[in-house]
Amino acid sequence: MYKGIDKKMLTLFLKLLLAHIIGDFVLQTKALVVKRKENAFYLLLHVLIHVALVCLVFWQDIYSDWPYIAFIGLAHLAIDSLKIIGEKKWPSRPALLFVTDQLLHILVLLAVVAYRYGIPQYDADIWFSAKFLAYIIALLLTAVVSPIFLRVFFSKWQREQPFPAKKDETLLDAGLWIGIMERLIIVLFIQVGFLSGIGFLLAAKSIFRFGDLTNAKDTKFTEYVLVGTFASFLIAIVIGYALRVTLRYC
């Protein structure tokens, strides 16, 4: 269990995070995002908006806390500059660049909080506790092992001629990510006891798939989709209940 994280540390981090969200999402228009890629003035304007918001956070002790404000501002400028370079070099990976950019910003905020109040002490045994290991195993089974198992399970049918043609009509790896997300949601529902949510999830997926199956007029493809859906749900339910039972004995 974590120790040493007091209310002041959490409050400061939440204030800085709120300032970041307002500056990066609320006050940053699409036009500003586009213009800052071509004109450094708009990038500096964006950073200055962030600095102004951070000043509000440190307003009571702004004269003694100015190094934190300067550090956050300079770090934000550096991170956003790197992101702009990355967007020009790897234009096909906007999601990866976005996530990396936001994680770096959050790490900067955490560094400021840690430097001001000190790094909190915690019990290192938490990383080796039975509960933590159970959650990690369940996550890996759901997100990594399950797709491999399903791919092997369906390999005998994927060799048939109609299925490769169907895959060409879909988004790249969309089915893989949909399956991973739905299994994670099912495992989560089981942990919180929201079992009716599994039914809603199945119904929602059936509604979205109904049009595709109706237009396809292909019995094999319909059976393929149904088997895949039920197999994915079954795996997630087994993992979810296995995790729930394991946690009872942790």
C-alpha positions as CSV (number, residue, x, y, z in Angstrom):
1,M,0.0,0.0,0.0
2,Y,1.3,3.5,-0.9
3,K,2.5,5.6,2.0
4,G,3.4,9.3,2.2
5,I,1.0,10.6,-0.5
6,D,-0.8,13.3,1.5
7,K,-3.6,15.6,0.5
8,K,-1.4,18.5,-0.5
9,M,0.5,16.4,-3.0
10,L,-2.7,15.0,-4.6
11,T,-4.3,18.5,-4.6
12,L,-1.3,20.0,-6.4
13,F,-1.1,17.3,-9.0
14,L,-4.9,17.6,-9.7
15,K,-4.6,21.3,-10.0
16,L,-1.7,21.0,-12.5
17,L,-3.6,18.3,-14.4
18,L,-6.7,20.5,-14.6
19,A,-4.5,23.3,-15.9
20,H,-3.0,21.0,-18.5
21,I,-6.4,19.7,-19.7
22,I,-7.8,23.2,-20.0
23,G,-4.7,24.4,-21.9
24,D,-4.2,21.4,-24.1
25,F,-7.9,20.6,-25.0
26,V,-10.3,23.3,-23.9
27,L,-8.4,26.4,-25.0
28,Q,-6.5,24.8,-27.9
29,T,-8.6,25.1,-31.0
30,K,-8.2,23.1,-34.2
31,A,-6.9,26.1,-36.0
32,L,-4.2,26.6,-33.4
33,V,-3.1,23.0,-33.7
34,V,-2.7,23.4,-37.4
35,K,-1.0,26.8,-37.3
36,R,1.5,25.9,-34.7
37,K,2.9,23.2,-37.0
38,E,3.9,25.8,-39.5
39,N,4.5,28.9,-37.4
40,A,6.5,28.9,-34.2
41,F,4.5,32.0,-32.9
42,Y,1.4,29.9,-32.4
43,L,3.4,27.2,-30.6
44,L,4.8,29.9,-28.2
45,L,1.2,31.2,-27.8
46,H,0.0,27.8,-26.8
47,V,2.9,27.4,-24.3
48,L,2.2,30.9,-22.9
49,I,-1.4,29.9,-22.3
50,H,-0.2,26.9,-20.3
51,V,2.2,29.0,-18.3
52,A,-0.6,31.5,-17.5
53,L,-2.7,28.6,-16.2
54,V,0.2,27.2,-14.2
55,C,0.7,30.6,-12.7
56,L,-2.8,30.5,-11.4
57,V,-2.0,27.2,-9.7
58,F,1.0,28.6,-7.9
59,W,-0.5,32.1,-7.4
60,Q,-0.1,32.1,-3.6
61,D,3.6,31.4,-3.7
62,I,4.4,32.5,-7.2
63,Y,7.7,34.2,-6.3
64,S,9.1,31.2,-4.6
65,D,7.6,28.7,-7.0
66,W,8.6,30.4,-10.3
67,P,11.2,27.6,-11.0
68,Y,8.4,25.1,-11.2
69,I,6.4,27.4,-13.6
70,A,9.5,27.8,-15.8
71,F,10.3,24.1,-15.8
72,I,6.7,23.2,-16.8
73,G,6.7,25.8,-19.5
74,L,10.0,24.9,-21.0
75,A,9.2,21.2,-20.8
76,H,5.9,21.8,-22.6
77,L,7.6,23.7,-25.3
78,A,10.2,20.9,-25.8
79,I,7.6,18.1,-25.8
80,D,5.3,19.8,-28.2
81,S,8.2,20.7,-30.5
82,L,9.2,17.0,-30.5
83,K,5.6,16.0,-31.3
84,I,5.5,18.4,-34.3
85,I,8.7,16.9,-35.6
86,G,7.3,13.4,-35.0
87,E,4.0,14.3,-36.9
88,K,6.0,15.3,-39.9
89,K,8.3,12.3,-39.8
90,W,5.6,9.7,-38.9
91,P,2.3,11.1,-40.2
92,S,0.7,7.6,-40.1
93,R,1.1,7.2,-36.3
94,P,-1.0,10.0,-34.8
95,A,-2.4,7.9,-32.0
96,L,1.1,6.8,-30.8
97,L,2.4,10.4,-30.9
98,F,-0.7,11.7,-29.0
99,V,-0.4,9.1,-26.2
100,T,3.4,9.6,-25.9
101,D,2.9,13.4,-25.9
102,Q,0.3,13.3,-23.1
103,L,2.3,10.8,-21.0
104,L,5.4,13.0,-21.1
105,H,3.3,16.0,-20.0
106,I,1.9,14.0,-17.1
107,L,5.4,12.8,-16.1
108,V,6.6,16.4,-16.0
109,L,3.7,17.3,-13.6
110,L,4.5,14.3,-11.4
111,A,8.2,15.3,-11.4
112,V,7.2,18.8,-10.2
113,V,5.0,17.4,-7.4
114,A,7.7,14.9,-6.4
115,Y,10.4,17.5,-6.3
116,R,8.4,19.9,-4.2
117,Y,7.1,17.3,-1.6
118,G,9.6,14.5,-2.0
119,I,9.1,11.1,-3.5
120,P,6.5,9.2,-1.5
121,Q,7.5,6.0,0.2
122,Y,5.5,2.9,-0.5
123,D,5.5,-0.8,0.3
124,A,7.5,-2.5,-2.5
125,D,5.8,-5.8,-1.7
126,I,2.7,-4.5,-3.5
127,W,4.4,-5.4,-6.9
128,F,4.7,-9.0,-5.7
129,S,1.4,-9.4,-3.9
130,A,-1.0,-12.1,-5.0
131,K,-3.7,-9.5,-6.0
132,F,-1.4,-7.5,-8.2
133,L,0.0,-10.7,-9.9
134,A,-3.6,-11.9,-10.4
135,Y,-4.6,-8.6,-12.2
136,I,-1.5,-8.7,-14.4
137,I,-2.1,-12.3,-15.4
138,A,-5.8,-11.6,-16.2
139,L,-4.8,-8.6,-18.3
140,L,-2.3,-10.5,-20.3
141,L,-4.7,-13.4,-20.8
142,T,-7.4,-11.0,-22.0
143,A,-5.4,-8.8,-24.2
144,V,-2.5,-10.9,-25.4
145,V,-3.1,-14.7,-25.0
146,S,-6.8,-14.6,-26.1
147,P,-6.2,-13.1,-29.6
148,I,-3.5,-15.7,-30.2
149,F,-5.8,-18.6,-29.1
150,L,-8.7,-17.3,-31.2
151,R,-6.4,-16.9,-34.2
152,V,-5.2,-20.5,-33.9
153,F,-8.8,-21.7,-33.2
154,F,-10.1,-20.0,-36.4
155,S,-7.1,-20.8,-38.6
156,K,-8.8,-23.9,-40.2
157,W,-11.7,-21.6,-41.4
158,Q,-9.6,-18.6,-42.4
159,R,-8.1,-20.7,-45.3
160,E,-11.5,-20.8,-47.0
161,Q,-11.8,-18.4,-49.9
162,P,-14.7,-16.1,-48.8
163,F,-13.1,-15.0,-45.5
164,P,-9.9,-13.3,-46.9
165,A,-12.2,-11.3,-49.2
166,K,-14.3,-10.2,-46.2
167,K,-11.2,-9.0,-44.3
168,D,-10.2,-6.8,-47.2
169,E,-13.5,-4.8,-46.7
170,T,-12.7,-4.0,-43.0
171,L,-10.4,-1.7,-41.2
172,L,-6.9,-3.0,-40.5
173,D,-6.8,-4.9,-37.2
174,A,-10.2,-3.4,-36.2
175,G,-11.6,-6.8,-35.3
176,L,-8.6,-7.5,-33.1
177,W,-9.0,-4.3,-31.1
178,I,-12.7,-4.7,-30.8
179,G,-12.3,-8.2,-29.4
180,I,-9.7,-7.0,-26.9
181,M,-11.8,-4.1,-25.7
182,E,-15.0,-6.2,-25.4
183,R,-13.2,-8.8,-23.4
184,L,-11.6,-6.2,-21.1
185,I,-15.1,-4.7,-20.5
186,I,-16.6,-8.1,-19.7
187,V,-13.8,-8.9,-17.2
188,L,-14.4,-5.5,-15.6
189,F,-18.2,-6.0,-15.5
190,I,-17.7,-9.3,-13.7
191,Q,-15.3,-7.7,-11.1
192,V,-17.8,-5.0,-10.2
193,G,-20.8,-7.3,-10.3
194,F,-22.5,-5.7,-13.3
195,L,-23.4,-8.9,-15.0
196,S,-26.4,-7.4,-16.9
197,G,-23.8,-5.2,-18.7
198,I,-22.6,-8.3,-20.5
199,G,-26.0,-8.8,-21.9
200,F,-26.2,-5.1,-23.0
201,L,-22.8,-5.5,-24.6
202,L,-23.8,-8.6,-26.6
203,A,-27.0,-6.9,-27.7
204,A,-25.2,-3.8,-28.8
205,K,-22.7,-5.9,-30.8
206,S,-25.6,-7.9,-32.3
207,I,-27.4,-4.8,-33.5
208,F,-24.3,-3.4,-35.2
209,R,-23.5,-6.7,-36.8
210,F,-27.1,-7.4,-37.9
211,G,-26.9,-5.2,-40.9
212,D,-23.6,-6.7,-42.1
213,L,-24.9,-10.2,-41.8
214,T,-28.1,-9.4,-43.5
215,N,-26.4,-7.7,-46.4
216,A,-23.8,-10.5,-46.7
217,K,-26.4,-13.2,-47.3
218,D,-23.6,-15.7,-46.6
219,T,-24.3,-18.5,-44.2
220,K,-20.6,-19.3,-43.7
221,F,-19.7,-15.7,-42.8
222,T,-22.7,-15.5,-40.4
223,E,-21.6,-18.6,-38.6
224,Y,-18.0,-17.4,-38.6
225,V,-19.0,-14.1,-36.9
226,L,-21.3,-15.8,-34.4
227,V,-18.7,-18.4,-33.4
228,G,-16.2,-15.7,-33.0
229,T,-18.4,-13.5,-30.9
230,F,-19.5,-16.3,-28.6
231,A,-15.9,-17.7,-28.3
232,S,-14.6,-14.2,-27.3
233,F,-17.4,-13.7,-24.8
234,L,-16.9,-17.2,-23.3
235,I,-13.1,-16.6,-22.9
236,A,-13.7,-13.3,-21.2
237,I,-16.3,-14.7,-18.8
238,V,-14.0,-17.6,-17.8
239,I,-11.1,-15.1,-17.2
240,G,-13.4,-12.7,-15.3
241,Y,-14.7,-15.4,-12.9
242,A,-11.3,-17.0,-12.5
243,L,-9.9,-13.6,-11.5
244,R,-12.8,-13.0,-9.1
245,V,-12.4,-16.4,-7.4
246,T,-8.6,-15.9,-7.2
247,L,-9.0,-12.4,-5.5
248,R,-11.2,-14.0,-2.8
249,Y,-8.2,-16.0,-1.6
250,C,-5.6,-13.2,-1.9
